[in-house]
Amino acid sequence: MIRVGSGFDVHAFGGVPPLILGGVVVDDTRGLEATSDGDAVAHAVSDAVLGAANLGDMGTHFPSSDPRWVDANSLEMLSDVVRMASDVGVEVDFVDVTVVSESVRISDHRREIAAGIARAVGIDPALVSVKATSTDGLGFVGRDEGLAVLATVTAHTTT
């Protein structure tokens, strides 16, 4: 059976630098407000994998109220999510990520981000699409108060 999962994550600028997306430092002058390392790409992909496996969301498995997740590595959390999905017979086939920001530029980091996500998920980097867009000045993203990430995964059941 083919499955699809979607994920969405938002973080405000203002946390301790650096700004990490997909395990890659994309800005060393600012950070994102978060309990963990704030890797919004890894968080969105994690939620997408959890959705495809019908396992809830990141807050269910990694609540921000739990001190274990302070400064946690989000790619390691993503790897844990992939194991959870595998445990219920769901394997990820493809990942598509869109970073929405007015000022964060990922074009120089696209391949590295895809490689980081691919390693965490256990698929070939050619099966991870990473792209970006802006909101043309609209909303909190347009005011450059933070960024958002959307992710979609396709997966299949193994049982």
C-alpha positions as CSV (number, residue, x, y, z in Angstrom):
1,M,0.0,0.0,0.0
2,I,1.2,3.5,-0.9
3,R,1.1,6.2,1.9
4,V,1.5,9.9,1.9
5,G,2.3,12.1,4.9
6,S,2.6,15.8,5.2
7,G,4.4,17.9,7.8
8,F,4.6,21.6,8.6
9,D,6.9,23.4,11.0
10,V,7.3,27.1,12.0
11,H,10.0,28.8,14.1
12,A,10.6,32.4,15.0
13,F,14.0,33.9,14.5
14,G,15.8,34.8,17.7
15,G,17.3,31.7,19.1
16,V,20.9,31.1,19.7
17,P,22.9,30.8,16.4
18,P,23.5,28.9,14.2
19,L,20.4,28.4,12.0
20,I,20.4,24.7,11.0
21,L,18.2,23.2,8.3
22,G,18.5,19.6,7.4
23,G,21.5,19.3,9.6
24,V,23.3,22.1,7.7
25,V,24.3,25.5,9.1
26,V,22.7,27.9,6.6
27,D,23.2,31.1,8.7
28,D,25.8,31.4,11.5
29,T,24.6,34.8,12.6
30,R,21.1,34.0,13.8
31,G,19.1,31.1,15.1
32,L,15.5,29.8,15.6
33,E,13.5,29.8,18.8
34,A,13.1,26.1,19.7
35,T,13.5,23.5,22.4
36,S,15.7,21.3,20.3
37,D,18.3,22.6,17.8
38,G,15.4,24.2,15.9
39,D,15.9,22.3,12.6
40,A,12.6,23.1,11.0
41,V,13.3,20.9,8.0
42,A,14.0,17.8,10.1
43,H,10.9,18.6,12.2
44,A,8.6,19.0,9.1
45,V,9.9,15.8,7.6
46,S,9.5,14.0,10.9
47,D,5.9,15.0,11.1
48,A,5.4,13.9,7.5
49,V,6.9,10.4,8.3
50,L,4.7,10.1,11.4
51,G,1.7,11.0,9.3
52,A,2.4,8.4,6.7
53,A,2.8,5.8,9.5
54,N,-0.3,7.1,11.3
55,L,1.8,7.6,14.5
56,G,0.7,11.1,15.6
57,D,3.0,14.1,15.6
58,M,6.3,15.3,16.9
59,G,4.7,16.8,20.0
60,T,3.4,13.4,20.9
61,H,6.8,11.7,20.8
62,F,9.1,14.6,21.6
63,P,7.1,17.0,23.8
64,S,8.8,20.4,24.3
65,S,7.9,20.1,28.0
66,D,10.3,17.2,28.4
67,P,13.9,18.3,29.3
68,R,15.3,15.4,27.3
69,W,14.7,17.3,24.1
70,V,16.5,20.6,25.1
71,D,19.1,21.2,22.4
72,A,18.4,17.7,20.9
73,N,19.7,16.9,17.5
74,S,16.7,17.0,15.2
75,L,18.2,14.7,12.6
76,E,18.7,12.1,15.3
77,M,15.0,12.6,16.2
78,L,14.1,12.1,12.5
79,S,16.1,8.8,12.5
80,D,14.1,7.7,15.6
81,V,10.9,8.6,13.8
82,V,11.9,6.6,10.7
83,R,12.6,3.6,13.0
84,M,9.1,4.0,14.6
85,A,7.6,4.0,11.2
86,S,9.6,0.9,10.2
87,D,8.4,-0.8,13.4
88,V,4.8,-0.5,12.1
89,G,5.7,-1.6,8.6
90,V,6.1,1.8,6.9
91,E,9.2,2.6,4.8
92,V,9.9,6.1,3.3
93,D,10.3,6.2,-0.5
94,F,10.6,10.0,-1.3
95,V,10.8,13.3,0.6
96,D,9.8,16.7,-0.8
97,V,10.7,19.8,1.3
98,T,9.8,23.5,0.8
99,V,11.5,26.1,3.0
100,V,9.4,29.3,3.1
101,S,11.5,32.4,4.1
102,E,12.1,36.0,3.0
103,S,15.8,36.0,3.9
104,V,17.2,32.5,4.4
105,R,18.8,31.4,1.2
106,I,19.2,27.6,0.8
107,S,20.4,27.4,-2.9
108,D,24.1,27.0,-1.9
109,H,23.1,24.3,0.7
110,R,20.4,22.4,-1.2
111,R,22.4,19.3,-2.0
112,E,23.9,19.2,1.5
113,I,20.4,19.5,3.1
114,A,19.1,16.7,0.9
115,A,22.1,14.5,1.8
116,G,21.5,15.1,5.6
117,I,17.8,14.3,5.3
118,A,18.6,11.2,3.1
119,R,21.0,9.9,5.7
120,A,18.5,10.3,8.5
121,V,15.7,8.7,6.5
122,G,17.9,6.0,5.0
123,I,17.2,6.7,1.3
124,D,19.3,8.0,-1.6
125,P,19.8,11.8,-1.7
126,A,18.4,11.7,-5.2
127,L,15.1,10.8,-3.6
128,V,15.0,14.1,-1.5
129,S,13.8,17.3,-3.1
130,V,14.7,20.5,-1.4
131,K,13.3,23.8,-2.6
132,A,12.5,27.3,-1.3
133,T,10.0,30.1,-1.8
134,S,9.0,33.3,-0.1
135,T,5.6,34.9,0.8
136,D,6.3,38.1,-1.2
137,G,6.3,40.2,2.0
138,L,3.0,38.7,3.4
139,G,2.5,37.5,7.0
140,F,5.1,36.7,9.7
141,V,7.4,35.1,7.1
142,G,7.1,38.1,4.9
143,R,8.0,40.4,7.8
144,D,11.1,38.2,8.3
145,E,10.0,37.2,11.8
146,G,10.7,33.5,11.2
147,L,10.4,30.7,8.7
148,A,8.2,27.8,7.8
149,V,8.8,24.4,6.2
150,L,6.4,22.1,4.5
151,A,7.3,18.5,3.8
152,T,5.6,15.6,2.1
153,V,6.8,12.0,2.1
154,T,5.6,9.1,0.1
155,A,6.0,5.7,1.7
156,H,4.9,2.1,1.3
157,T,3.8,-0.6,3.7
158,T,6.0,-3.6,4.1
159,T,3.4,-6.0,5.6
